[in-house]
């Protein structure tokens, strides 16, 4: 992956992690290539998860904030990170760059969106996403500072495109510009002759 810091950025296909390969109550750390989690534990519907209030977005497994905010570090910069959240208290996602400078914060729409007892108008599994062309190296997901306040499912990570993919995008853009210039140049004589006649 490459670090892209300005201009229009082409992105690679998002990667979705559903946590379905994890055992109930398993700590989530480095099970997924390129990601390191802290304060994250898996819960399984029909076992430890109260799926009546915290229904999974897909399948049966989710991750919750065990003992504090969840942090996720990325081995290489990514363009975007999102997930489906069900929460007892408001949730924020904050993204950081290589130097741990904040790239921005997004917040949940409600105070609580539990299935049975959430705020009026809310529904579980709200999708929250944060993006930055500067390259995200880590995120911090905070609910209750003590933890035990939200579940997340279907973590979606949008990587920076591989150099070869990015080069193809640039080559395509250059071809379009050349074609437009060529078309404009062909029209110039006609336009000039019309001007002379009048």
Short mmCIF file of the C-alpha atoms (twelve columns), coordinates in Angstrom:
data_MODEL
# 
_entry.id   MODEL 
# 
loop_
_atom_site.group_PDB 
_atom_site.id 
_atom_site.type_symbol 
_atom_site.label_atom_id 
_atom_site.label_alt_id 
_atom_site.label_comp_id 
_atom_site.label_asym_id 
_atom_site.label_seq_id 
_atom_site.Cartn_x 
_atom_site.Cartn_y 
_atom_site.Cartn_z 
_atom_site.pdbx_PDB_model_num 
ATOM 1   C CA . UNK A 1   0.000   0.000   0.000   1 
ATOM 2   C CA . UNK A 2   1.080   3.582   -0.601  1 
ATOM 3   C CA . UNK A 3   0.635   6.746   1.397   1 
ATOM 4   C CA . UNK A 4   -1.435  9.281   -0.528  1 
ATOM 5   C CA . UNK A 5   -1.763  12.711  1.006   1 
ATOM 6   C CA . UNK A 6   -3.530  15.067  -1.393  1 
ATOM 7   C CA . UNK A 7   -5.785  15.435  -4.397  1 
ATOM 8   C CA . UNK A 8   -8.471  13.085  -5.624  1 
ATOM 9   C CA . UNK A 9   -7.713  9.613   -4.376  1 
ATOM 10  C CA . UNK A 10  -8.745  6.335   -5.936  1 
ATOM 11  C CA . UNK A 11  -9.518  3.707   -3.348  1 
ATOM 12  C CA . UNK A 12  -9.174  -0.034  -3.339  1 
ATOM 13  C CA . UNK A 13  -12.161 -2.264  -2.616  1 
ATOM 14  C CA . UNK A 14  -13.222 -2.157  1.047   1 
ATOM 15  C CA . UNK A 15  -12.411 -5.158  3.239   1 
ATOM 16  C CA . UNK A 16  -15.181 -6.293  5.614   1 
ATOM 17  C CA . UNK A 17  -14.362 -8.161  8.829   1 
ATOM 18  C CA . UNK A 18  -17.341 -9.894  10.441  1 
ATOM 19  C CA . UNK A 19  -15.573 -11.464 13.469  1 
ATOM 20  C CA . UNK A 20  -17.431 -14.740 12.824  1 
ATOM 21  C CA . UNK A 21  -14.283 -16.852 13.084  1 
ATOM 22  C CA . UNK A 22  -13.768 -15.919 16.757  1 
ATOM 23  C CA . UNK A 23  -14.822 -17.938 19.790  1 
ATOM 24  C CA . UNK A 24  -17.234 -16.466 22.316  1 
ATOM 25  C CA . UNK A 25  -15.383 -14.191 24.804  1 
ATOM 26  C CA . UNK A 26  -12.134 -14.399 22.812  1 
ATOM 27  C CA . UNK A 27  -9.922  -11.299 23.183  1 
ATOM 28  C CA . UNK A 28  -9.440  -9.639  19.793  1 
ATOM 29  C CA . UNK A 29  -5.806  -8.668  19.243  1 
ATOM 30  C CA . UNK A 30  -3.917  -9.631  16.066  1 
ATOM 31  C CA . UNK A 31  -6.173  -12.281 14.516  1 
ATOM 32  C CA . UNK A 32  -6.755  -10.162 11.393  1 
ATOM 33  C CA . UNK A 33  -3.773  -9.448  9.139   1 
ATOM 34  C CA . UNK A 34  -2.559  -5.854  9.281   1 
ATOM 35  C CA . UNK A 35  -4.732  -4.843  12.272  1 
ATOM 36  C CA . UNK A 36  -3.990  -4.738  16.006  1 
ATOM 37  C CA . UNK A 37  -6.908  -4.325  18.417  1 
ATOM 38  C CA . UNK A 38  -6.903  -3.417  22.095  1 
ATOM 39  C CA . UNK A 39  -9.790  -3.524  24.605  1 
ATOM 40  C CA . UNK A 40  -11.860 -5.666  22.227  1 
ATOM 41  C CA . UNK A 41  -13.592 -8.974  23.018  1 
ATOM 42  C CA . UNK A 42  -15.830 -11.145 20.830  1 
ATOM 43  C CA . UNK A 43  -19.401 -12.014 21.820  1 
ATOM 44  C CA . UNK A 44  -21.610 -14.629 20.165  1 
ATOM 45  C CA . UNK A 45  -25.412 -14.506 19.855  1 
ATOM 46  C CA . UNK A 46  -27.048 -17.344 21.768  1 
ATOM 47  C CA . UNK A 47  -24.139 -17.385 24.193  1 
ATOM 48  C CA . UNK A 48  -22.704 -14.277 25.906  1 
ATOM 49  C CA . UNK A 49  -24.292 -11.627 23.665  1 
ATOM 50  C CA . UNK A 50  -27.639 -10.074 24.655  1 
ATOM 51  C CA . UNK A 51  -28.861 -10.109 21.058  1 
ATOM 52  C CA . UNK A 52  -32.279 -8.745  22.065  1 
ATOM 53  C CA . UNK A 53  -30.722 -5.324  22.800  1 
ATOM 54  C CA . UNK A 54  -27.491 -5.687  20.761  1 
ATOM 55  C CA . UNK A 55  -28.438 -7.673  17.633  1 
ATOM 56  C CA . UNK A 56  -25.535 -8.486  15.294  1 
ATOM 57  C CA . UNK A 57  -25.544 -6.767  11.918  1 
ATOM 58  C CA . UNK A 58  -24.709 -10.078 10.229  1 
ATOM 59  C CA . UNK A 59  -24.162 -13.661 11.379  1 
ATOM 60  C CA . UNK A 60  -23.793 -14.190 15.142  1 
ATOM 61  C CA . UNK A 61  -20.593 -12.490 16.285  1 
ATOM 62  C CA . UNK A 62  -19.779 -8.936  17.354  1 
ATOM 63  C CA . UNK A 63  -16.984 -7.218  19.268  1 
ATOM 64  C CA . UNK A 64  -17.490 -5.068  22.368  1 
ATOM 65  C CA . UNK A 65  -15.442 -2.484  24.266  1 
ATOM 66  C CA . UNK A 66  -13.936 -4.576  27.025  1 
ATOM 67  C CA . UNK A 67  -12.434 -2.430  29.791  1 
ATOM 68  C CA . UNK A 68  -12.188 0.849   27.859  1 
ATOM 69  C CA . UNK A 69  -12.217 2.404   24.390  1 
ATOM 70  C CA . UNK A 70  -11.298 0.100   21.518  1 
ATOM 71  C CA . UNK A 71  -8.220  1.091   19.554  1 
ATOM 72  C CA . UNK A 72  -7.251  -0.338  16.180  1 
ATOM 73  C CA . UNK A 73  -3.773  0.174   14.712  1 
ATOM 74  C CA . UNK A 74  -3.105  -0.425  11.011  1 
ATOM 75  C CA . UNK A 75  0.202   -1.760  9.703   1 
ATOM 76  C CA . UNK A 76  -0.168  0.518   6.653   1 
ATOM 77  C CA . UNK A 77  -2.239  3.685   6.148   1 
ATOM 78  C CA . UNK A 78  -5.885  3.253   5.134   1 
ATOM 79  C CA . UNK A 79  -8.324  5.722   3.561   1 
ATOM 80  C CA . UNK A 80  -11.382 4.854   5.622   1 
ATOM 81  C CA . UNK A 81  -12.695 2.845   8.557   1 
ATOM 82  C CA . UNK A 82  -16.322 2.156   9.432   1 
ATOM 83  C CA . UNK A 83  -18.506 -0.323  11.307  1 
ATOM 84  C CA . UNK A 84  -22.057 -0.979  12.467  1 
ATOM 85  C CA . UNK A 85  -22.555 0.096   16.085  1 
ATOM 86  C CA . UNK A 86  -25.198 -0.631  18.698  1 
ATOM 87  C CA . UNK A 87  -24.625 1.463   21.801  1 
ATOM 88  C CA . UNK A 88  -25.830 2.192   25.323  1 
ATOM 89  C CA . UNK A 89  -24.154 5.639   25.382  1 
ATOM 90  C CA . UNK A 90  -22.955 7.887   22.519  1 
ATOM 91  C CA . UNK A 91  -20.019 6.555   20.497  1 
ATOM 92  C CA . UNK A 92  -17.214 8.504   18.806  1 
ATOM 93  C CA . UNK A 93  -14.626 7.405   16.252  1 
ATOM 94  C CA . UNK A 94  -11.402 9.394   16.107  1 
ATOM 95  C CA . UNK A 95  -8.765  8.789   13.433  1 
ATOM 96  C CA . UNK A 96  -5.029  9.468   13.765  1 
ATOM 97  C CA . UNK A 97  -2.107  9.718   11.350  1 
ATOM 98  C CA . UNK A 98  1.453   8.349   11.671  1 
ATOM 99  C CA . UNK A 99  2.389   11.018  14.240  1 
ATOM 100 C CA . UNK A 100 -0.790  10.377  16.273  1 
ATOM 101 C CA . UNK A 101 -2.260  13.707  15.129  1 
ATOM 102 C CA . UNK A 102 -6.053  13.715  15.003  1 
ATOM 103 C CA . UNK A 103 -7.529  13.514  11.494  1 
ATOM 104 C CA . UNK A 104 -11.113 14.010  12.643  1 
ATOM 105 C CA . UNK A 105 -13.947 12.671  14.785  1 
ATOM 106 C CA . UNK A 106 -17.398 11.302  13.946  1 
ATOM 107 C CA . UNK A 107 -20.152 10.735  16.508  1 
ATOM 108 C CA . UNK A 108 -23.240 8.567   16.766  1 
ATOM 109 C CA . UNK A 109 -26.611 10.105  15.925  1 
ATOM 110 C CA . UNK A 110 -28.339 9.161   19.192  1 
ATOM 111 C CA . UNK A 111 -27.621 8.815   22.891  1 
ATOM 112 C CA . UNK A 112 -28.607 5.136   22.692  1 
ATOM 113 C CA . UNK A 113 -29.788 2.923   19.824  1 
ATOM 114 C CA . UNK A 114 -30.497 -0.347  21.615  1 
ATOM 115 C CA . UNK A 115 -33.067 -2.602  19.918  1 
ATOM 116 C CA . UNK A 116 -35.681 -2.516  22.713  1 
ATOM 117 C CA . UNK A 117 -34.827 0.487   24.864  1 
ATOM 118 C CA . UNK A 118 -32.948 2.882   22.578  1 
ATOM 119 C CA . UNK A 119 -33.910 6.485   21.826  1 
ATOM 120 C CA . UNK A 120 -37.089 7.142   19.852  1 
ATOM 121 C CA . UNK A 121 -36.322 7.051   16.139  1 
ATOM 122 C CA . UNK A 122 -33.101 5.085   16.568  1 
ATOM 123 C CA . UNK A 123 -32.367 1.583   15.393  1 
ATOM 124 C CA . UNK A 124 -29.489 -0.759  16.186  1 
ATOM 125 C CA . UNK A 125 -26.445 -1.145  13.945  1 
ATOM 126 C CA . UNK A 126 -25.836 2.467   12.984  1 
ATOM 127 C CA . UNK A 127 -23.060 2.709   10.411  1 
ATOM 128 C CA . UNK A 128 -20.334 5.163   11.418  1 
ATOM 129 C CA . UNK A 129 -17.357 5.836   9.144   1 
ATOM 130 C CA . UNK A 130 -14.348 8.114   9.148   1 
ATOM 131 C CA . UNK A 131 -12.204 8.792   6.076   1 
ATOM 132 C CA . UNK A 132 -9.040  10.753  5.342   1 
ATOM 133 C CA . UNK A 133 -6.876  11.028  2.222   1 
ATOM 134 C CA . UNK A 134 -3.956  11.764  4.590   1 
ATOM 135 C CA . UNK A 135 -3.845  8.079   5.584   1 
ATOM 136 C CA . UNK A 136 -5.316  6.695   8.813   1 
ATOM 137 C CA . UNK A 137 -2.860  4.706   10.958  1 
ATOM 138 C CA . UNK A 138 -5.101  4.170   14.009  1 
ATOM 139 C CA . UNK A 139 -8.588  4.794   15.314  1 
ATOM 140 C CA . UNK A 140 -10.011 5.133   18.819  1 
ATOM 141 C CA . UNK A 141 -13.639 4.112   19.387  1 
ATOM 142 C CA . UNK A 142 -15.016 5.516   22.634  1 
ATOM 143 C CA . UNK A 143 -18.311 4.939   24.408  1 
ATOM 144 C CA . UNK A 144 -18.265 4.719   28.205  1 
ATOM 145 C CA . UNK A 145 -14.618 5.248   29.284  1 
ATOM 146 C CA . UNK A 146 -14.930 2.134   31.478  1 
ATOM 147 C CA . UNK A 147 -16.103 0.001   28.545  1 
ATOM 148 C CA . UNK A 148 -19.038 -2.367  28.198  1 
ATOM 149 C CA . UNK A 149 -21.112 0.197   26.307  1 
ATOM 150 C CA . UNK A 150 -21.244 -0.766  22.607  1 
ATOM 151 C CA . UNK A 151 -20.919 -3.555  20.088  1 
ATOM 152 C CA . UNK A 152 -19.458 -3.276  16.615  1 
ATOM 153 C CA . UNK A 153 -19.929 -5.569  13.659  1 
ATOM 154 C CA . UNK A 154 -18.757 -5.776  10.058  1 
ATOM 155 C CA . UNK A 155 -15.702 -3.581  10.414  1 
ATOM 156 C CA . UNK A 156 -15.044 -2.054  6.980   1 
ATOM 157 C CA . UNK A 157 -11.526 -0.939  6.058   1 
ATOM 158 C CA . UNK A 158 -10.782 0.881   2.793   1 
ATOM 159 C CA . UNK A 159 -7.098  0.455   1.949   1 
ATOM 160 C CA . UNK A 160 -5.010  2.856   -0.095  1 
ATOM 161 C CA . UNK A 161 -4.737  1.347   -3.602  1 
ATOM 162 C CA . UNK A 162 -1.622  -0.584  -4.543  1 
ATOM 163 C CA . UNK A 163 0.913   1.423   -6.606  1 
ATOM 164 C CA . UNK A 164 0.027   -0.467  -9.806  1 
ATOM 165 C CA . UNK A 165 -3.691  0.311   -9.365  1 
ATOM 166 C CA . UNK A 166 -2.987  3.967   -8.667  1 
ATOM 167 C CA . UNK A 167 -0.718  4.165   -11.741 1 
ATOM 168 C CA . UNK A 168 -3.553  2.757   -13.899 1 
ATOM 169 C CA . UNK A 169 -5.951  5.401   -12.552 1 
ATOM 170 C CA . UNK A 170 -3.432  8.153   -13.358 1 
ATOM 171 C CA . UNK A 171 -2.805  6.735   -16.852 1 
ATOM 172 C CA . UNK A 172 -6.567  6.655   -17.518 1 
ATOM 173 C CA . UNK A 173 -6.943  10.270  -16.392 1 
ATOM 174 C CA . UNK A 174 -4.040  11.325  -18.648 1 
ATOM 175 C CA . UNK A 175 -5.641  9.552   -21.641 1 
ATOM 176 C CA . UNK A 176 -8.930  11.394  -21.062 1 
ATOM 177 C CA . UNK A 177 -7.114  14.741  -20.883 1 
ATOM 178 C CA . UNK A 178 -5.188  13.986  -24.106 1 
ATOM 179 C CA . UNK A 179 -8.405  12.996  -25.890 1 
ATOM 180 C CA . UNK A 180 -10.138 16.209  -24.816 1 
ATOM 181 C CA . UNK A 181 -7.180  18.328  -25.973 1 
ATOM 182 C CA . UNK A 182 -7.009  16.531  -29.317 1 
ATOM 183 C CA . UNK A 183 -10.730 17.016  -29.898 1 
ATOM 184 C CA . UNK A 184 -10.473 20.709  -29.025 1 
ATOM 185 C CA . UNK A 185 -7.472  21.187  -31.352 1 
ATOM 186 C CA . UNK A 186 -9.391  19.629  -34.291 1 
ATOM 187 C CA . UNK A 187 -12.226 22.102  -33.825 1 
ATOM 188 C CA . UNK A 188 -10.005 25.189  -33.786 1 
ATOM 189 C CA . UNK A 189 -9.655  25.676  -37.583 1 
ATOM 190 C CA . UNK A 190 -13.451 25.509  -38.081 1 
ATOM 191 C CA . UNK A 191 -14.020 27.984  -35.274 1 
ATOM 192 C CA . UNK A 192 -11.370 30.359  -36.712 1 
ATOM 193 C CA . UNK A 193 -12.823 30.132  -40.245 1 
ATOM 194 C CA . UNK A 194 -16.277 30.991  -38.942 1 
ATOM 195 C CA . UNK A 195 -14.834 34.050  -37.253 1 
ATOM 196 C CA . UNK A 196 -13.182 35.226  -40.515 1 
ATOM 197 C CA . UNK A 197 -16.371 34.920  -42.534 1 
ATOM 198 C CA . UNK A 198 -18.290 37.204  -40.204 1 
# 
